[in-house]
Amino acid sequence: MQHYYFIHRKSLLFIIILCIMATIEQAQAQVPKPPKMVPEMTEFWEPVPKVVEPGKAAQNAAMTAPSDAVILFDGKDLSKWESVEGGAAQWVVNNGVFTVKKGTGDIVTKQEFNDFQLHIEWSIPADITGKSQARGNSGIFMQGIYELQVLDSYNNQTYVNGQAGSIYKQSPPLVNAMRKPGEWNVYDVIYTAPRFKENGSLFSPARITVLHNGVVIQNDTQIKGHTPYIGLPEYTQHGKGPIRLQDHGDPSEPISYRNIWIREL
């Protein structure tokens, strides 16, 4: 009789387990699948950063680099750069500046970096056309991965985490310090690279401070991961990386860069 009772208890336990598993499967079946990611899911349109007029600058006078800086562009050639696909950079150098040559692809520095201070100047053409993201769109990628947006944000409405000075699709600028088309803008960047554990997981995220025309627009901002057009940011383990400039390919006139230097920290 005791032996029969033992078997009966085991059977009852087995039935209970099956019921629990069936309940779990039914609950999982009722959980809706998340929708497919589209660009609009990661666009924020408000609050809109207030406009701040930056201090006046001599538009034809570029600030010289510190003595310990690595000169990435001296106005003469793109010998410090190459195409992201390999081979020489195809962008156009003229009169001390270089301009995006649409359709030739992004360019990257031959040298790679971790933590750094970066100075870079850029200009939107005075006769720029288009609107929103199709208006002088480019980008500066820290370590080739994390994008600081370049765009004409002078009287140009777009999603705020995609305007000039944003960490693309993540953090809008604190204010809009954009100069009007035809004038030179300046980014001064302090960047700390992410750190990873031996198993490849994230130890500490990247952080960035950005001054746009002398105005703080990112203040020790935490970068949440890579900066995709569609989808959410995430980190993948990496080491040193280049500075990458984007050939966005939008139909508006391409932008120009000058006076680029970097200091390793």
C-alpha positions in Angstrom: 0.0 0.0 0.0 2.9 2.4 0.8 4.5 1.5 -2.5 1.3 2.4 -4.4 1.1 5.7 -2.6 4.6 6.6 -3.7 3.9 6.0 -7.3 0.7 8.0 -7.1 2.5 11.0 -5.6 5.0 10.9 -8.5 2.3 10.8 -11.1 0.5 13.7 -9.4 3.7 15.7 -9.4 4.3 15.0 -13.1 0.8 16.2 -13.9 1.3 19.4 -11.9 4.6 20.1 -13.8 2.8 19.6 -17.1 0.1 22.0 -16.1 2.6 24.6 -15.1 4.5 24.2 -18.4 1.3 24.5 -20.4 0.3 27.7 -18.5 3.7 29.2 -19.2 3.5 28.4 -22.9 0.0 29.9 -23.1 1.2 33.1 -21.4 4.2 33.4 -23.7 1.9 32.9 -26.7 -0.3 35.8 -25.5 2.7 38.2 -25.2 2.7 40.4 -28.4 5.9 40.5 -30.4 7.6 43.9 -30.5 7.0 45.8 -33.7 9.7 46.0 -36.4 12.0 49.0 -35.8 11.6 51.9 -38.2 13.5 55.2 -38.1 10.7 57.3 -36.5 10.8 55.1 -33.4 14.1 56.7 -32.3 13.4 60.3 -33.4 12.5 62.9 -30.7 11.1 66.3 -31.8 10.8 68.1 -28.5 11.7 69.8 -26.3 13.4 71.9 -29.0 16.8 73.2 -27.8 16.7 77.0 -27.6 18.8 79.0 -30.0 21.9 80.7 -28.7 23.9 83.1 -30.9 27.5 82.2 -30.6 30.3 84.7 -30.1 31.6 86.4 -33.2 34.6 84.9 -35.0 36.9 85.9 -37.7 35.6 83.6 -40.4 38.9 83.4 -42.4 41.1 82.9 -39.3 41.6 79.3 -38.2 43.0 78.7 -34.7 46.4 77.1 -34.8 46.9 73.7 -33.2 48.8 73.1 -29.9 52.4 71.9 -30.1 51.5 68.3 -29.1 48.6 67.9 -31.5 48.4 65.5 -34.4 47.5 67.5 -37.5 44.9 65.6 -39.4 44.4 68.2 -42.1 46.7 71.1 -42.7 45.0 72.6 -45.7 47.3 70.9 -48.3 46.2 67.3 -48.8 44.4 64.2 -47.3 47.5 62.2 -46.7 46.3 61.4 -43.1 43.0 60.0 -44.5 41.8 57.1 -46.6 38.6 55.8 -48.0 36.6 53.6 -45.6 36.7 51.0 -48.4 40.5 51.3 -48.6 42.7 53.3 -50.9 43.1 57.1 -51.1 40.5 59.5 -49.9 38.6 61.0 -52.9 37.2 64.1 -51.4 38.2 67.4 -53.0 40.9 69.7 -51.5 40.9 73.3 -52.6 42.0 76.6 -51.1 42.9 75.1 -47.7 39.6 73.2 -47.2 38.3 69.9 -48.3 34.8 69.1 -49.5 32.7 65.9 -49.5 32.7 64.3 -52.9 29.3 62.7 -53.0 29.2 59.1 -53.9 32.9 58.3 -53.0 32.0 57.1 -49.5 33.2 58.0 -46.0 36.8 58.7 -45.2 38.7 57.7 -42.0 42.0 58.7 -40.4 44.8 56.3 -41.0 45.7 56.6 -37.3 43.5 55.2 -34.6 42.7 56.7 -31.2 41.2 56.0 -27.7 40.7 59.1 -25.5 41.3 62.4 -27.2 40.6 66.1 -27.7 39.5 66.9 -31.2 39.2 70.2 -33.0 37.3 70.3 -36.3 35.8 73.2 -38.4 33.0 72.7 -40.9 30.9 74.9 -43.2 27.5 74.5 -44.8 27.3 76.1 -48.3 25.7 79.6 -48.4 23.3 78.4 -51.2 22.2 75.2 -49.4 18.9 73.7 -50.4 16.7 71.0 -48.9 15.2 70.7 -45.4 15.3 68.6 -42.3 17.9 65.8 -42.6 18.5 66.5 -46.3 20.3 69.8 -45.7 24.1 69.5 -45.5 24.0 66.2 -43.7 27.3 64.6 -42.6 28.7 63.3 -39.4 31.9 62.9 -37.3 32.3 59.4 -35.8 34.4 58.9 -32.7 36.5 55.7 -33.1 34.5 55.2 -36.4 31.4 54.2 -34.4 29.7 57.0 -32.4 28.3 59.8 -34.5 28.4 63.5 -33.6 25.9 64.9 -36.1 26.8 67.6 -38.7 23.8 69.3 -40.3 22.5 72.8 -41.1 20.4 73.5 -38.1 20.0 77.2 -38.8 16.3 77.8 -39.1 15.9 74.1 -40.1 13.4 72.0 -38.2 14.2 68.3 -37.7 14.1 65.8 -34.9 16.1 67.2 -32.1 18.3 64.1 -31.5 19.3 64.5 -35.2 20.1 68.2 -35.4 23.7 69.6 -35.4 25.5 68.8 -32.2 23.4 65.8 -31.3 24.8 62.3 -30.5 22.8 60.9 -33.3 19.5 59.4 -32.3 20.5 59.6 -28.7 21.2 63.0 -27.0 20.1 66.4 -28.5 22.4 69.4 -28.0 21.7 71.5 -24.9 21.3 74.5 -27.2 21.4 75.3 -30.9 24.6 77.3 -31.5 24.6 77.0 -35.3 26.0 79.7 -37.5 24.1 80.6 -40.7 25.1 78.8 -44.0 28.3 80.1 -45.5 30.0 80.7 -42.2 32.4 78.3 -40.4 31.3 76.2 -37.4 33.7 74.8 -34.9 33.4 71.6 -32.8 35.8 71.1 -29.8 35.4 67.6 -28.5 36.6 65.9 -25.3 36.1 62.1 -25.7 36.6 59.2 -23.4 36.4 55.8 -25.0 34.4 52.9 -23.6 36.1 50.2 -21.6 35.3 46.5 -21.8 35.7 43.5 -19.5 37.8 40.5 -20.6 34.6 38.7 -21.5 33.6 41.4 -23.9 30.9 43.0 -21.8 30.8 46.7 -21.2 32.7 48.0 -18.2 32.2 51.8 -18.7 30.4 53.6 -21.5 31.9 56.3 -23.8 31.5 59.9 -22.7 31.7 63.1 -24.6 31.8 66.8 -24.1 31.3 69.1 -27.1 31.6 72.8 -27.6 29.9 74.2 -30.7 31.3 77.6 -31.6 32.5 78.0 -28.0 29.1 77.0 -26.5 28.8 73.8 -24.4 26.2 71.6 -26.2 27.1 68.2 -24.7 28.3 68.1 -21.1 30.0 64.9 -20.2 27.3 63.0 -22.0 27.1 59.3 -21.7 27.0 57.6 -25.1 24.6 54.7 -25.0 26.2 52.6 -27.7 26.6 52.8 -31.5 24.4 55.4 -33.3 22.3 53.5 -35.9 19.7 55.2 -38.2 17.2 52.3 -37.4 17.2 50.5 -34.1 18.6 51.0 -30.6 22.2 51.6 -29.5 24.3 48.8 -28.2 28.0 48.2 -27.5 30.3 45.7 -29.1 33.8 45.3 -27.8 36.5 47.1 -29.7 39.8 48.8 -29.3 41.3 52.0 -30.8 39.4 53.4 -33.8 39.8 56.2 -36.4 38.0 59.5 -36.8 35.4 58.9 -39.6 33.7 61.6 -41.7 30.5 60.8 -43.4 29.5 61.1 -47.1 25.8 61.0 -46.4 24.8 61.3 -50.0 21.8 63.6 -49.5 20.8 65.8 -52.5 21.8 69.1 -51.0 25.2 70.7 -51.5 28.1 68.9 -49.8 29.8 70.5 -46.8 33.5 71.4 -46.3 36.0 70.8 -43.5 39.2 72.6 -42.4 41.7 72.9 -39.6 41.4 69.4 -38.0 43.7 68.4 -35.2 43.6 65.9 -32.3 45.4 65.4 -29.0 45.6 62.0 -27.4 44.7 62.0 -23.7 
